[in-house]
Structure formats: C-alpha cells, structure tokens
Amino acid sequence: MYKKTFILICCLSLFSCQSPPISPDQTSEKQGEETTRLDTQLTLNNATLEQADTQGKTLWKIKAEKVVYSEDNDQANLTNLTGNIFKGDQLVLKIKADQGIVENDGEIVFLKNNIVATDQRNKAVIKGDNAEWHPKDDLLILKDNIKGIYPNWDLKANSARYLLESEKLELTGDIIVFSQKPVLQIKTQHLWWEIKPEKIIADQPVEITQYENKQPKSLVLASQGIFFLKKEMVILEKNVQYKSNNPPLQITTNLATWNFKTETIESEKPVTINHLPSQLNMTGNKGQLNLKTNIARLWGGVQGISKKNQSQLASNELTWNLTTQMMEVLGNVIYQQNNPKFTLSGIKATGKLTDNTLVVTGSENKRVSTEIYPE
C-alpha cells in the first residue's frame, strides 16, 4: 500500500468567491496566508504534491501553479505542472504538462496538453497530448500526437506505453521513425524500442526508406525487423524485398542482414537478385551484396537466366560485378546458350551472360563438355 503525503511549499492564496471573510485572528494564526473554503473545495497556489511508499521513499513529486481539490478531496486538478518520478533514491523521469488530475490517492495521474517526459537515465524525450501515469505499475501511457526524441533518432506515433523499470517504449499506430545517421525513414504499425540496449523490434510489416542527398536511394519491405542502433544494422525477416535505385536492382529473400556501416546486405537463406537494366535474374542458397563496390556473390545451387537472350547459367558459386556485368563462376558450371543453341560444362567460367561471352574452362581431370543442338 502507498502512503500519500501532500506538501504545500508556498500557499499564496486559498480562496472562494462565496466564502465568509477571514478574521484578523485567523490571519495572524496563518502568518499572513489566506485560507478559505467553498463547502469542502480547496484551492492552492504554487503547491507541491508528493507521494511516498510504505518505507517513506518518495515515489513522485509534482509542483503545480494551481491545485483545486474536489469536494470529497478524492481528486486534485492541477495547472501548469512539473513532476519528478523516482525509483528508490534515483530521479528517473521528469514530466511537464499544462493540466493534470490526481485520482484515487495518487494511484493514477492524468496529464493533458503539451506533455513532455524526459528520462534522466537515457535522455529519451517523449511528447504527447494526453497521458496517464500509473505509479504502481511504473507505466506511462501516452496518446495523441506522440513524438519521441533520442540522439540521432526521432519518431511519431498515435500512442505509446513507456515501461520505466525496463526502459522500453511500445509504439502503436502510424509509426514513423527518422534516423539521421544513416539517413533512414522507418514505417510500421507496432514496435518495441528497447532504449537501454538501443534496439528497435518491429514485429509487424515494416517499410524502410534510405536517403542520399535528400533523395530516396533504396526501399526495403519485410514482415518484421530488428534494428541495432549502435551497430547501425538491421535484421529483416520474412518476405524481404530490397529495391535499389543505384544500382537498379531488386533482392528477395526471407532473411537479410543490412549493415549500414559496411554497406552490405547478406542472407543465409535462398536469395534472388534481379538486375533490372540487364534483365538478369540470379538465385542462390545464400548471398551477399556489397553496395560500395556493386559486387554480388551467391553460393550454393546458383542459377541464372538472361531474359534478353534466354541464356542460362548454373554453378556452385558466383561473383557478379553489377556495374560491368562481368561474372566469375566456379564449381559444376553449366552454361546454356539459346542462339545458337548449345551447352557447355566445366569447372569455371568468366565473362558476361548478357551478351553470351562467357568462357567456360575445365581442368586436367575434368575437361569442358560441349553439347550442340542442331535446329
């Protein structure tokens, strides 16, 4: 059970328009302070409200420009308030708001208009129009026009729940997260922001747009994603689609790690790379794309087809320069050309699939095999 303590720091006036006049004796007893009641309603100016636990430790402390108590003293209406929320002896959260209501002996505090909550441990700032503070649950619920500020990151959402004990922020509804480095915009409908380990978990479909010189550079869609803010990387899962403007390509897979520092995308699951200008489509059991060098690599069950000339390629490994379209293919190479129609088999191939200039080579143990199909 909580113990409630209300402390009046400075009572400039306690007044009512229908109150009886105060006698000189009363004035003297209050040392110059004016006190009066309208029925059982009480108004305090420049007051401090405080709540402590059973051990006497302060749970929260609120200073308000004006406090008006209800007739049954079960509710206190606050104007222009600032509040401090404590965990043990540590100040963990500072809150500001235009209005507030303290109910049920401080078990719940409602806040309204221009709400700003700042966590003193991690410097995260959360803003909103309406909020509820539940001291017993260490829970702050915010609704309407949610904005968050964190070093290098800003966010918007329809509603939020902040868990003080674990320093976790849950966001719901039309979420937009902005990153300054790398320059990203993230959209989703639900996510958890674990502030202490600096991790964002988007457990619903997520859309990521990367910008360069204020212009969209790439777009990623996925069913869910985990962002590691310190490492500047994201792990994307299920129905992952990566679309890039430079180089112009598409990548599809069910698992991808996008590292913004190294500018690489890696997948340990089957992946397809579609290079749009050359109309080349390559697949493998796993792959990597280096966005700095524009070089893609595929491993295991590599297959590819040129939609322009219907040439096909299969191998164990592929290194593909997306800028020059040069390829190096290794292991169980099979190259099939459509016009003229023939098939070459070897252990290695180099060249371009786009213009049928692949050169297939063998070894002493395995020579090149050629099959020609006369029309």
Secondary structure, DSSP 8 states (H G I E B T S, - for coil): --EEEEE-S-------TT-----HHHHHHTTT-----BTTB-EEEEEEEEEE-TTS-EEEEEEEEEEEE-TTSSEEEEEEEEEEEEETTEEEEEEEEEEEEEEGGGTEEEEEEEEEEEETTT--EEEEEEEEEEGGGTEEEEEEEEEEEETTEEEEEEEEEEETTTTEEEEEEEEEEEETTTTEEEEEEEEEEETTTTEEEE-S-EEEEEEETTEEEEEEEESEEEEETTTTEEEEEEEEEEEEETTEEEEEEEEEEEETTTTEEEESS-EEEEETTTTEEEEESEEEEETTTTEEEEEEEEEEEETTT--EEEEEEEEEETTT--EEEEEEEEEEETTTTEEEEEEEEEE-TTTT--EEE--SSS--EEEE---
